[in-house]
């Protein structure tokens, strides 16, 4: 079996060295100290038969740990130190021709070995950087997968809520309609309003929706009449479920005003106002909305409760945890919402 595992000591040494960026002076000083110590050891403990042997692994380790430039410096310094341990002052050139040839050959061979070792070190450094990039990519992939799971769960939850709203709209529409034709028309119109609200929430990534944007979305579906509706109130945001309920309620009010109320003639108008009433010491701050129709035909209370009344009573009261009221005053219909308000901590804009 071929051994593919590397030495843990060498691995730790290389990993430790690759994490450090020493200045050139420190690298050269360390190389000099190690090579001088090797030369001293060679003088006292090793015979003259192998003057260069001890320097080979030392130069190789220095190159792997400190890089190519320090390795090349170590090659020539080790060659000089090895030659110095062999030198005799009695010789004209301190070394014999054979020793000079051996020194030059050692320097040439070790230069080649050092270049290979330096390239190996560079490859290890590149591999380390790639591994770090891979670890970062895997971490991001894991985060994206977790986010995708959360998105899928949230999508399933919202889909169930949407289907529940559609079921309620369809059930109430069919129950309150006198025939299938009118039921189909009413259901189609109401589902279109629900689709508009869903489109707006989707465009905003299902973040809290602004009440003014909700109202303008409803008005946009009644071309030519939106300029007769006056909107006033501060920036207030609602979560997706409440936003859908408010959209359907405003749609019903707008539809009824177009058919029977203030917008059914040429002079009528609507004032839609909302506000946050300041809280006193004994009460919580409250959200109040008023839909007031003006200058329309005389209002006649309906003989029976339709879809709009049922939807407003059940949905908005449940979502807002407050009270709703409809006043069929002769001068014009007035619809009101009165609900406790609680701002989300840490946000400048108030949110339900």
C-alpha positions as CSV (number, residue, x, y, z in Angstrom):
1,X,0.0,0.0,0.0
2,X,1.4,3.4,-1.0
3,X,1.8,5.8,1.9
4,X,-0.1,9.1,1.1
5,X,-0.1,10.7,4.5
6,X,2.5,13.4,5.2
7,X,4.5,13.9,8.4
8,X,2.4,15.8,11.0
9,X,5.5,17.6,12.2
10,X,6.3,18.8,8.7
11,X,2.7,19.7,8.1
12,X,2.6,21.8,11.2
13,X,5.9,23.5,10.5
14,X,4.9,24.4,7.0
15,X,1.5,25.6,8.1
16,X,3.1,27.7,10.8
17,X,5.6,29.2,8.4
18,X,3.0,30.0,5.7
19,X,1.0,32.0,8.2
20,X,3.9,34.3,8.9
21,X,5.4,37.0,6.8
22,X,8.8,37.7,8.3
23,X,10.9,40.7,7.3
24,X,14.0,39.9,5.1
25,X,16.4,40.9,7.9
26,X,14.9,38.4,10.3
27,X,14.8,35.6,7.7
28,X,18.5,36.1,6.7
29,X,19.6,36.4,10.4
30,X,17.9,33.1,11.3
31,X,19.4,31.4,8.2
32,X,22.9,32.6,9.1
33,X,22.5,31.4,12.7
34,X,21.3,28.0,11.7
35,X,24.0,27.5,9.1
36,X,26.8,28.7,11.4
37,X,25.6,26.3,14.0
38,X,25.5,23.5,11.4
39,X,29.1,24.4,10.3
40,X,30.3,24.3,13.9
41,X,28.7,20.9,14.5
42,X,30.3,19.6,11.3
43,X,33.7,20.8,12.4
44,X,33.6,19.2,15.8
45,X,31.7,16.0,15.1
46,X,31.9,15.1,11.4
47,X,35.0,14.1,9.5
48,X,36.2,15.8,6.4
49,X,34.9,13.0,4.1
50,X,31.4,14.5,4.0
51,X,31.8,18.3,4.3
52,X,28.5,19.2,2.6
53,X,26.2,16.4,3.8
54,X,24.8,18.2,6.9
55,X,24.0,21.4,5.0
56,X,21.7,19.7,2.5
57,X,18.7,19.0,4.8
58,X,19.3,22.3,6.6
59,X,19.1,24.4,3.4
60,X,16.1,22.4,2.2
61,X,14.2,23.1,5.4
62,X,15.2,26.8,5.4
63,X,13.9,27.1,1.8
64,X,10.6,25.4,2.7
65,X,10.1,27.5,5.8
66,X,11.4,30.9,4.6
67,X,11.1,31.0,0.8
68,X,13.2,31.1,-2.3
69,X,15.4,34.1,-1.7
70,X,16.4,33.0,1.8
71,X,17.0,29.5,0.4
72,X,19.3,30.7,-2.4
73,X,21.2,32.8,0.2
74,X,21.6,29.7,2.4
75,X,23.0,27.7,-0.5
76,X,25.9,30.0,-1.2
77,X,26.5,30.7,2.5
78,X,26.5,27.0,3.3
79,X,29.0,26.4,0.4
80,X,31.3,29.1,1.8
81,X,31.0,27.7,5.3
82,X,31.7,24.1,4.2
83,X,34.7,25.3,2.2
84,X,35.9,27.3,5.2
85,X,35.9,24.1,7.3
86,X,38.1,22.5,4.7
87,X,40.5,25.4,4.0
88,X,44.2,25.2,4.8
89,X,46.3,28.3,4.9
90,X,49.2,26.5,3.4
91,X,47.4,26.1,0.1
92,X,47.6,29.0,-2.4
93,X,43.8,29.1,-2.9
94,X,43.0,27.6,0.5
95,X,41.4,24.5,-1.2
96,X,42.6,21.9,-3.6
97,X,41.2,21.9,-7.1
98,X,39.1,18.9,-6.3
99,X,37.6,20.7,-3.3
100,X,36.8,23.8,-5.3
101,X,35.1,21.6,-7.9
102,X,33.1,19.8,-5.3
103,X,32.1,23.2,-3.7
104,X,30.9,24.6,-7.0
105,X,29.1,21.4,-7.9
106,X,27.4,21.4,-4.5
107,X,26.3,25.0,-5.0
108,X,24.9,24.3,-8.4
109,X,23.0,21.2,-7.4
110,X,21.6,22.8,-4.2
111,X,20.5,25.8,-6.2
112,X,18.4,23.6,-8.4
113,X,17.1,21.7,-5.4
114,X,16.3,25.0,-3.7
115,X,14.4,26.3,-6.7
116,X,12.3,23.1,-6.7
117,X,11.7,23.4,-2.9
118,X,10.7,27.0,-3.3
119,X,8.2,26.1,-6.0
120,X,6.8,23.4,-3.8
121,X,6.4,26.0,-1.0
122,X,4.6,28.3,-3.4
123,X,2.3,25.5,-4.4
124,X,1.6,24.7,-0.8
125,X,0.8,28.4,-0.2
126,X,-1.6,28.5,-3.2
127,X,-3.2,25.3,-2.0
128,X,-3.7,26.8,1.4
129,X,-5.3,29.9,0.0
130,X,-7.5,27.7,-2.2
131,X,-8.5,25.7,0.9
132,X,-9.4,28.9,2.8
133,X,-11.4,30.1,-0.2
134,X,-13.1,26.7,-0.3
135,X,-13.9,26.9,3.4
136,X,-15.4,30.3,2.9
137,X,-17.4,29.1,-0.1
138,X,-18.7,26.1,1.8
139,X,-19.7,28.3,4.7
140,X,-21.6,30.6,2.4
141,X,-23.2,27.7,0.6
142,X,-24.3,26.3,4.0
143,X,-25.8,29.7,4.9
144,X,-27.5,29.9,1.5
145,X,-28.9,26.4,2.0
146,X,-30.2,27.3,5.4
147,X,-31.7,30.5,4.1
148,X,-33.3,28.6,1.2
149,X,-34.9,26.2,3.7
150,X,-36.2,29.1,5.7
151,X,-37.5,30.7,2.6
152,X,-39.3,27.5,1.5
153,X,-40.8,27.1,5.0
154,X,-41.9,30.7,4.9
155,X,-43.3,30.3,1.4
156,X,-45.3,27.3,2.5
157,X,-46.6,29.2,5.5
158,X,-47.6,32.2,3.3
159,X,-49.1,30.0,0.7
160,X,-51.4,28.3,3.3
161,X,-52.4,31.8,4.5
162,X,-53.1,32.9,1.0
163,X,-55.2,29.8,0.3
164,X,-57.1,30.4,3.6
165,X,-57.9,34.0,2.5
166,X,-59.0,32.8,-1.0
167,X,-61.2,30.1,0.6
168,X,-62.8,32.7,2.9
169,X,-63.4,35.2,0.1
170,X,-64.8,32.5,-2.2
171,X,-67.0,31.0,0.6
172,X,-68.5,34.4,1.7
173,X,-68.9,35.6,-1.9
174,X,-70.9,32.4,-2.9
175,X,-72.9,32.5,0.3
176,X,-73.9,36.2,-0.2
177,X,-74.6,36.1,-3.9
178,X,-78.1,35.6,-5.4
179,X,-76.9,33.8,-8.6
180,X,-73.8,32.2,-10.0
181,X,-73.2,35.1,-12.5
182,X,-73.0,37.8,-9.9
183,X,-71.0,35.4,-7.7
184,X,-68.5,34.9,-10.5
185,X,-68.1,38.6,-11.2
186,X,-67.8,39.5,-7.5
187,X,-65.3,36.7,-6.9
188,X,-63.2,37.6,-9.9
189,X,-63.0,41.3,-8.8
190,X,-62.1,40.4,-5.2
191,X,-59.4,38.0,-6.2
192,X,-58.0,40.6,-8.5
193,X,-57.7,43.0,-5.5
194,X,-56.1,40.2,-3.5
195,X,-53.6,39.6,-6.4
196,X,-52.7,43.3,-6.5
197,X,-52.0,43.3,-2.8
198,X,-49.9,40.2,-3.1
199,X,-47.9,41.7,-6.0
200,X,-47.1,44.7,-3.9
201,X,-46.0,42.6,-0.9
202,X,-43.9,40.3,-3.2
203,X,-42.2,43.4,-4.7
204,X,-41.3,44.5,-1.2
205,X,-40.1,40.9,-0.4
206,X,-43.1,40.5,2.1
207,X,-41.7,43.2,4.3
208,X,-44.1,45.4,6.3
209,X,-46.3,47.4,3.8
210,X,-47.0,51.1,4.1
211,X,-50.7,52.0,4.6
212,X,-50.5,54.8,2.0
213,X,-49.1,52.4,-0.6
214,X,-51.9,49.9,0.2
215,X,-54.5,52.6,-0.3
216,X,-52.9,53.8,-3.5
217,X,-52.8,50.2,-4.8
218,X,-56.6,49.9,-4.3
219,X,-57.2,53.3,-5.9
220,X,-55.2,52.4,-8.9
221,X,-57.7,49.7,-9.8
222,X,-60.4,52.3,-10.1
223,X,-59.2,54.5,-12.9
224,X,-60.5,58.0,-13.0
225,X,-61.7,58.0,-9.4
226,X,-58.5,58.1,-7.4
227,X,-58.3,62.0,-7.5
228,X,-61.6,62.2,-5.6
229,X,-60.1,60.3,-2.7
230,X,-58.0,62.3,-0.2
231,X,-55.4,60.4,1.8
232,X,-53.9,61.8,5.0
233,X,-51.9,60.2,7.8
234,X,-48.4,59.3,9.0
235,X,-46.2,56.5,7.7
236,X,-47.5,53.3,9.3
237,X,-46.5,49.8,8.3
238,X,-48.4,46.5,8.6
239,X,-47.2,42.9,8.3
240,X,-48.3,40.9,5.3
241,X,-51.4,39.3,6.8
242,X,-52.8,42.6,8.1
243,X,-51.9,44.3,4.8
244,X,-54.0,41.8,2.9
245,X,-56.9,42.2,5.2
246,X,-56.8,46.0,4.9
247,X,-56.5,45.8,1.1
248,X,-59.6,43.7,0.8
249,X,-61.5,46.0,3.2
250,X,-60.5,49.1,1.3
251,X,-61.3,47.4,-1.9
252,X,-64.8,46.6,-0.6
253,X,-65.3,50.2,0.6
254,X,-64.1,51.6,-2.8
255,X,-66.3,49.2,-4.7
256,X,-69.4,50.1,-2.7
257,X,-68.6,53.8,-3.0
258,X,-68.4,53.4,-6.7
259,X,-71.7,51.5,-7.1
260,X,-73.9,53.1,-4.4
261,X,-71.9,55.8,-2.4
262,X,-70.0,59.0,-2.9
263,X,-68.3,58.0,-6.1
264,X,-71.5,57.0,-7.9
265,X,-72.2,60.6,-8.8
266,X,-70.0,63.4,-10.2
267,X,-69.7,65.5,-7.0
268,X,-69.0,62.9,-4.3
269,X,-65.6,62.5,-2.6
270,X,-63.9,60.4,0.1
271,X,-61.7,61.4,2.9
272,X,-59.4,58.6,4.2
273,X,-57.5,59.6,7.3
274,X,-55.5,57.7,9.8
275,X,-53.6,58.7,12.9
276,X,-51.9,57.5,16.0
277,X,-53.6,58.9,19.1
278,X,-51.1,59.8,21.8
279,X,-51.3,57.5,24.8
280,X,-51.9,58.9,28.3
281,X,-50.8,57.4,31.6
282,X,-53.6,54.9,31.7
283,X,-54.1,54.0,28.1
284,X,-52.0,52.4,25.3
285,X,-51.4,54.4,22.1
286,X,-54.1,53.7,19.6
287,X,-54.4,53.5,15.8
288,X,-57.5,55.1,14.3
289,X,-58.6,55.1,10.7
290,X,-61.7,56.8,9.3
291,X,-63.2,56.4,5.8
292,X,-65.7,59.2,5.3
293,X,-67.9,59.6,2.2
294,X,-69.1,63.1,1.4
295,X,-71.4,64.8,-1.1
296,X,-72.8,61.5,-2.4
297,X,-76.4,60.3,-2.7
298,X,-78.4,59.7,0.4
299,X,-77.2,56.5,2.1
300,X,-79.7,53.7,2.6
301,X,-78.7,51.0,5.1
302,X,-78.6,47.5,3.4
303,X,-81.3,45.0,4.2
304,X,-78.7,42.3,4.9
305,X,-75.0,42.0,5.6
306,X,-72.9,41.4,2.6
307,X,-69.4,40.0,2.1
308,X,-67.8,43.3,2.9
309,X,-69.4,43.6,6.3
310,X,-68.6,40.0,7.3
311,X,-65.0,40.3,6.0
312,X,-64.3,43.6,7.8
313,X,-65.8,42.3,11.1
314,X,-64.0,39.0,11.1
315,X,-60.7,39.8,9.5
316,X,-59.8,43.3,10.7
317,X,-61.0,42.7,14.2
318,X,-58.9,39.6,14.4
319,X,-55.8,41.0,12.8
320,X,-55.8,44.4,14.5
321,X,-57.2,43.2,17.9
322,X,-59.5,46.3,17.8
323,X,-63.0,47.5,16.9
324,X,-64.5,48.4,13.6
325,X,-67.8,50.3,13.0
326,X,-69.9,51.3,9.9
327,X,-72.2,54.2,10.2
328,X,-74.8,54.5,7.4
329,X,-75.3,58.3,8.0
330,X,-77.6,60.0,5.5
331,X,-74.8,62.4,4.6
332,X,-72.4,59.6,3.7
333,X,-71.1,56.3,4.9
334,X,-68.4,56.4,7.7
335,X,-66.2,53.5,8.4
336,X,-63.9,53.5,11.4
337,X,-61.1,51.3,12.9
338,X,-60.0,51.8,16.5
339,X,-57.2,49.4,17.6
340,X,-54.4,49.4,20.2
341,X,-51.1,50.3,18.8
342,X,-47.7,48.9,19.7
343,X,-44.6,50.2,17.8
344,X,-41.8,47.7,17.0
345,X,-38.8,48.6,19.3
346,X,-35.8,49.9,17.5
347,X,-37.6,51.1,14.3
348,X,-38.2,54.7,13.4
349,X,-41.4,53.8,11.4
350,X,-44.3,52.5,13.4
351,X,-45.4,49.0,12.5
352,X,-48.2,46.7,13.4
